[in-house]
């Protein structure tokens, strides 16, 4: 059990992992893996691009020994879950360098 920092200016990770990238969504873009830009609509669909403008993003890589270690505040509520069908590429530094827009190609869920 880990305490959650309740300071509204502090971001707490929802899982154990390796922080790969973080930043602010600008002009519908966020950056991943070696500075490659991703468009929000490529990741989450066109209806999401304006919703996330100015928001903060983080990419957390979880390795095999980190699975099943997800955390959430006790009062957190899941309001929506969206599934995007895709490939199952391994998301490691080597793959991210070799496969352009890998995050847009993989299976994923967004909450």
C-alpha positions in Angstrom: 0.0 0.0 0.0 1.4 3.4 -1.0 -0.1 6.7 0.2 -1.4 9.0 -2.6 -0.2 12.6 -2.5 -3.4 14.6 -2.3 -1.7 17.9 -3.5 -3.7 18.9 -6.6 -0.4 20.0 -8.3 1.1 16.5 -7.9 0.6 13.8 -10.5 0.5 10.2 -9.1 1.1 7.3 -11.4 -1.7 4.7 -11.8 0.9 1.9 -12.1 4.5 0.9 -11.4 6.4 1.5 -14.6 9.0 3.5 -16.5 8.0 7.1 -17.5 8.7 7.4 -21.2 7.2 10.7 -22.1 5.1 13.4 -20.6 3.9 16.9 -21.6 1.0 19.0 -22.7 -1.3 18.4 -25.7 -0.7 21.3 -28.1 -2.6 21.7 -31.4 -4.0 18.2 -31.1 -0.5 16.7 -30.8 1.5 14.9 -28.2 5.0 13.5 -28.5 6.2 10.0 -28.0 9.4 8.0 -28.6 12.3 10.1 -29.9 10.1 13.1 -30.5 7.7 11.6 -33.0 4.4 13.5 -32.9 1.1 11.8 -32.5 -2.3 13.3 -33.2 -4.9 12.8 -30.5 -7.4 11.8 -33.2 -5.1 9.0 -34.4 -4.9 7.6 -30.9 -8.4 8.1 -29.6 -10.7 9.1 -32.5 -11.6 12.5 -34.1 -14.2 13.3 -31.4 -11.5 13.4 -28.7 -9.0 15.9 -30.2 -10.6 19.1 -28.8 -11.5 17.6 -25.4 -7.8 16.9 -24.6 -6.3 20.2 -25.9 -4.1 21.8 -23.2 -4.3 18.6 -21.1 -1.4 16.7 -19.7 -0.3 13.2 -20.9 2.1 10.6 -19.7 3.3 7.4 -21.2 4.2 4.7 -18.7 5.8 1.5 -19.9 5.1 -1.6 -17.8 7.4 -4.5 -18.2 6.5 -8.2 -17.6 7.4 -8.0 -13.9 5.3 -4.9 -13.4 2.0 -6.3 -14.7 -1.0 -6.5 -12.2 0.3 -3.5 -10.2 -2.2 -0.9 -11.1 -3.5 1.6 -8.6 -6.4 4.0 -8.3 -7.7 6.3 -5.7 -10.5 4.7 -3.6 -13.0 7.4 -4.7 -12.1 7.2 -8.4 -14.9 6.4 -10.8 -14.6 4.9 -14.3 -17.1 6.8 -16.5 -16.3 5.4 -19.9 -14.1 2.7 -21.5 -13.3 2.7 -25.2 -11.6 -0.2 -27.0 -9.6 0.2 -30.2 -8.8 -3.0 -32.1 -5.2 -3.3 -33.5 -1.9 -5.1 -33.5 0.0 -6.4 -30.5 3.4 -5.0 -31.0 5.7 -5.0 -28.0 6.0 -1.5 -26.7 9.7 -1.3 -25.9 12.3 1.3 -26.8 13.6 -0.7 -29.8 10.1 -1.1 -31.3 9.3 2.5 -30.7 12.3 3.5 -32.7 11.5 1.2 -35.6 7.7 1.3 -35.9 6.3 4.7 -36.8 3.1 5.5 -34.8 3.2 2.2 -32.9 0.8 3.5 -30.3 -1.8 4.2 -33.1 -1.4 0.6 -34.4 -1.8 -1.4 -31.2 -4.8 -2.7 -29.4 -5.7 -0.3 -26.6 -8.2 0.8 -24.1 -8.9 4.4 -23.0 -10.7 5.3 -19.8 
